[in-house]
């Protein structure tokens, strides 16, 4: 009898031990799921003083709760430290570029390169005359091509045997459609450098830089540019106003243009730098390429051929490879290049269409990527271009934080994406923002600025934690510079409060 009782006792002891093990595993699983354990047990951590401090900062700098969205997420503890209006779609501005670059890295891969191909072609002058050599260029939308690259390409073409071009230079731009400005931009001021036209042919970002020097008599100005082949006229008038008022009038003809700078500028012993986007990128590309070919001592008339069929007979002479995508997205995010962002969007569309790709084609591919990765937040994202220049582009703080958190878990794109963000007090659009010195290198983020809009989304590095945040402000009653200054002060105050809160945050 005692033997049977001992067996039953041992049997029940084994079941009890197994039950304890199961309970332990379940508890561990809750801790391992980000945010699961602590979001359900708020009594273990009192965040009310921290959240009150954030509210005080917003009030102190005049930021109204109904005109902003803010979300702070602790990656170490897996909890939301602060949240306000996190589902509300806000005007995205350049924070839309984070969505564009994320989708581009997924679709194209960090190693993607644009290819610009140069072909030798033959033109038949007449039935009895000899064939003339021409050059066909297939544009791919490479946003990195410079005048120095064209000089090197000209030397490569000469090394491949090209000595004279009596035939024309053909520019094959069929990869993109003819719409150079997304329709969502509206009636844009096309000469502004941030509205550079989207084209398969890009050189020097489709922008011309001018240097304006005051004449010794201080009664006029001399305008200089290093871009060859264009006529520049100064119609600027001296003024006592400190703020310059300059615009560029462009008159394009068959193979060149005349730029006239009009307006007013205060005389100064120091030169003034001014930039303008070209209105006809193909002619601009042609002039730069022809100048490079002549510097390489390649002869011939080289007329521009924009109309008519492309020559059927061609021989590939050289292929120009762009830097990889991992370097291009630095220009998009760190320096907020609108042109590069729009090229990224259209290049994604090339994966479904071989030519004639439009903004809508790229948006269709981007939309499928975002729906697949963030299906639960589809209603919180509206993308109408790749750059966020349109005020119709919208995104929520929650989706922004989820995207940034997803990047941390994707090894194939994490280093490229995070390194493309601007670093506070170091480089990019955050280099000269008003943060305290202790935040240098501790803040990596993407800014977004439009009229009455100041956005900031990224990562805050604490001692033992990384805070992912999205801070979106849309306030039609205040100037964006005023909003930006207030935002910087609030972020600096939040950083100090996070350092004080960090020791209380639970371990995952």
LINCORWO-V666701 format. One record per backbone hydrogen bond with DSSP energy under -1.0 kcal/mol. NH is the residue of the N-H (numbers start at 1). CO is the residue of the C=O. E is the energy in kcal/mol with one decimal. If there is no record, write none. Layout:
{{NH & CO & E} {NH & CO & E}}
//
This chain:
{{5 & 1 & -2.3} {6 & 2 & -2.0} {7 & 3 & -1.9} {8 & 4 & -2.3} {9 & 5 & -2.3} {10 & 6 & -2.4} {11 & 7 & -2.3} {12 & 8 & -2.5} {13 & 9 & -1.9} {14 & 10 & -2.0} {15 & 11 & -1.7} {16 & 12 & -2.2} {17 & 13 & -2.3} {18 & 14 & -2.3} {19 & 15 & -2.4} {20 & 16 & -2.1} {21 & 17 & -2.0} {22 & 18 & -2.4} {23 & 19 & -2.4} {24 & 20 & -2.2} {25 & 21 & -2.4} {26 & 22 & -2.4} {27 & 23 & -2.1} {28 & 24 & -2.4} {29 & 25 & -2.6} {30 & 26 & -2.0} {31 & 27 & -1.5} {32 & 28 & -2.1} {33 & 29 & -1.6} {36 & 33 & -1.9} {37 & 30 & -1.1} {39 & 35 & -1.5} {44 & 41 & -1.6} {45 & 42 & -1.1} {51 & 47 & -2.7} {52 & 48 & -2.4} {53 & 49 & -1.9} {54 & 50 & -2.0} {55 & 51 & -2.3} {56 & 52 & -2.4} {57 & 53 & -2.1} {58 & 54 & -2.3} {59 & 55 & -2.3} {60 & 56 & -2.9} {61 & 57 & -1.8} {62 & 59 & -1.6} {63 & 58 & -2.8} {67 & 64 & -1.9} {68 & 65 & -1.1} {69 & 472 & -2.4} {70 & 84 & -2.1} {71 & 470 & -1.7} {72 & 82 & -2.5} {73 & 468 & -2.6} {74 & 79 & -2.7} {75 & 466 & -2.2} {78 & 74 & -2.0} {81 & 72 & -2.2} {82 & 72 & -1.2} {84 & 70 & -2.0} {88 & 85 & -1.1} {90 & 395 & -2.8} {92 & 393 & -2.4} {95 & 92 & -1.8} {96 & 93 & -1.8} {97 & 94 & -1.5} {98 & 95 & -1.1} {100 & 96 & -2.0} {101 & 97 & -2.8} {102 & 98 & -1.9} {103 & 99 & -2.4} {104 & 100 & -2.4} {105 & 101 & -2.3} {106 & 102 & -1.6} {107 & 103 & -2.7} {108 & 104 & -3.1} {112 & 109 & -1.7} {116 & 320 & -2.4} {117 & 138 & -1.3} {118 & 318 & -2.8} {119 & 136 & -3.1} {120 & 315 & -3.2} {121 & 134 & -2.2} {123 & 132 & -3.1} {132 & 123 & -3.3} {134 & 121 & -2.8} {135 & 168 & -2.3} {136 & 119 & -2.8} {137 & 170 & -2.8} {138 & 117 & -2.6} {139 & 172 & -2.0} {141 & 200 & -2.3} {150 & 146 & -1.8} {151 & 147 & -1.9} {152 & 148 & -1.9} {153 & 149 & -2.6} {154 & 150 & -2.5} {155 & 151 & -1.6} {156 & 152 & -2.0} {157 & 153 & -2.6} {158 & 154 & -2.1} {159 & 155 & -2.3} {160 & 156 & -1.3} {161 & 158 & -1.6} {162 & 157 & -2.2} {165 & 299 & -3.3} {167 & 133 & -2.9} {169 & 303 & -2.8} {170 & 135 & -3.1} {172 & 137 & -3.2} {177 & 357 & -2.4} {185 & 182 & -2.0} {186 & 183 & -1.5} {188 & 186 & -1.5} {190 & 188 & -1.2} {192 & 189 & -2.1} {195 & 192 & -2.0} {198 & 180 & -2.7} {204 & 145 & -2.4} {206 & 203 & -1.5} {207 & 204 & -1.7} {208 & 276 & -3.0} {210 & 274 & -3.8} {211 & 224 & -2.8} {212 & 272 & -3.1} {213 & 222 & -3.0} {215 & 220 & -2.4} {218 & 215 & -2.2} {222 & 213 & -3.0} {224 & 211 & -2.8} {231 & 257 & -1.9} {233 & 259 & -3.0} {235 & 261 & -3.1} {237 & 263 & -2.1} {239 & 265 & -1.1} {245 & 264 & -2.6} {247 & 262 & -2.2} {249 & 260 & -2.8} {251 & 258 & -2.1} {253 & 256 & -2.3} {258 & 251 & -2.1} {259 & 231 & -3.2} {260 & 249 & -2.6} {261 & 233 & -2.7} {262 & 247 & -2.4} {264 & 245 & -2.5} {265 & 237 & -1.9} {272 & 212 & -2.5} {274 & 210 & -2.4} {276 & 208 & -2.1} {277 & 191 & -2.3} {278 & 206 & -2.0} {284 & 280 & -2.1} {285 & 281 & -2.6} {286 & 282 & -2.6} {287 & 283 & -2.6} {288 & 284 & -2.0} {289 & 285 & -2.7} {290 & 286 & -2.9} {291 & 287 & -1.9} {292 & 288 & -1.9} {293 & 289 & -2.5} {294 & 290 & -2.2} {295 & 291 & -1.9} {296 & 292 & -1.5} {297 & 294 & -1.6} {298 & 293 & -2.2} {299 & 163 & -2.1} {302 & 165 & -1.6} {305 & 169 & -2.4} {315 & 120 & -2.0} {317 & 118 & -2.8} {318 & 118 & -1.6} {320 & 116 & -3.1} {322 & 114 & -2.3} {325 & 112 & -1.5} {326 & 110 & -2.0} {327 & 324 & -1.7} {328 & 324 & -1.4} {329 & 325 & -2.5} {332 & 328 & -1.4} {333 & 329 & -2.8} {334 & 330 & -1.4} {335 & 330 & -1.1} {337 & 331 & -1.7} {341 & 337 & -1.5} {342 & 338 & -2.3} {343 & 339 & -2.2} {344 & 340 & -2.2} {345 & 341 & -2.0} {346 & 342 & -2.1} {347 & 343 & -2.6} {348 & 344 & -1.9} {349 & 345 & -1.1} {351 & 348 & -1.4} {352 & 349 & -1.7} {353 & 349 & -1.4} {356 & 174 & -3.2} {357 & 175 & -2.6} {362 & 358 & -1.6} {363 & 359 & -2.3} {364 & 360 & -1.9} {365 & 361 & -1.5} {366 & 362 & -2.6} {367 & 363 & -2.7} {368 & 364 & -1.6} {369 & 365 & -1.9} {370 & 366 & -2.4} {371 & 367 & -2.4} {372 & 368 & -2.0} {373 & 369 & -2.2} {374 & 370 & -2.9} {377 & 374 & -1.7} {378 & 375 & -1.1} {380 & 377 & -1.8} {381 & 378 & -1.1} {382 & 394 & -2.9} {393 & 390 & -1.1} {394 & 382 & -2.3} {395 & 90 & -2.2} {396 & 380 & -1.2} {398 & 86 & -2.4} {400 & 396 & -1.9} {401 & 397 & -2.3} {402 & 398 & -2.5} {403 & 399 & -2.4} {404 & 400 & -2.2} {405 & 401 & -2.5} {406 & 402 & -2.5} {407 & 403 & -2.0} {408 & 404 & -1.0} {409 & 406 & -1.1} {410 & 407 & -1.3} {413 & 410 & -1.3} {414 & 410 & -2.1} {417 & 413 & -2.7} {418 & 414 & -2.5} {419 & 415 & -1.9} {421 & 418 & -1.4} {422 & 445 & -1.4} {424 & 443 & -2.6} {425 & 430 & -2.4} {426 & 423 & -2.1} {427 & 423 & -1.9} {429 & 334 & -1.7} {431 & 428 & -1.4} {435 & 433 & -1.6} {439 & 436 & -2.0} {440 & 437 & -1.8} {441 & 424 & -1.3} {442 & 439 & -2.0} {444 & 459 & -2.3} {445 & 422 & -2.1} {446 & 457 & -2.7} {448 & 455 & -1.7} {450 & 453 & -1.4} {453 & 450 & -2.3} {454 & 473 & -2.0} {455 & 448 & -2.9} {456 & 471 & -1.9} {457 & 446 & -1.7} {458 & 469 & -2.1} {459 & 444 & -3.4} {460 & 467 & -2.8} {461 & 442 & -3.0} {462 & 465 & -3.2} {467 & 460 & -3.1} {468 & 73 & -2.5} {469 & 458 & -2.3} {470 & 71 & -1.7} {471 & 456 & -3.0} {472 & 69 & -2.7} {473 & 454 & -1.2} {474 & 67 & -2.4} {475 & 452 & -2.3} {478 & 475 & -1.5} {483 & 479 & -2.3} {484 & 480 & -2.6} {485 & 481 & -2.2} {486 & 482 & -2.1} {487 & 483 & -2.7} {488 & 484 & -2.3} {489 & 485 & -1.8} {490 & 486 & -2.2} {491 & 487 & -2.7} {492 & 488 & -2.3} {493 & 489 & -2.1} {494 & 490 & -2.7} {495 & 491 & -2.3} {496 & 492 & -1.8} {497 & 493 & -2.1} {498 & 494 & -2.6} {499 & 495 & -2.0} {500 & 496 & -1.5} {501 & 497 & -1.8} {502 & 498 & -2.3} {504 & 501 & -2.1} {505 & 502 & -1.4}}
//
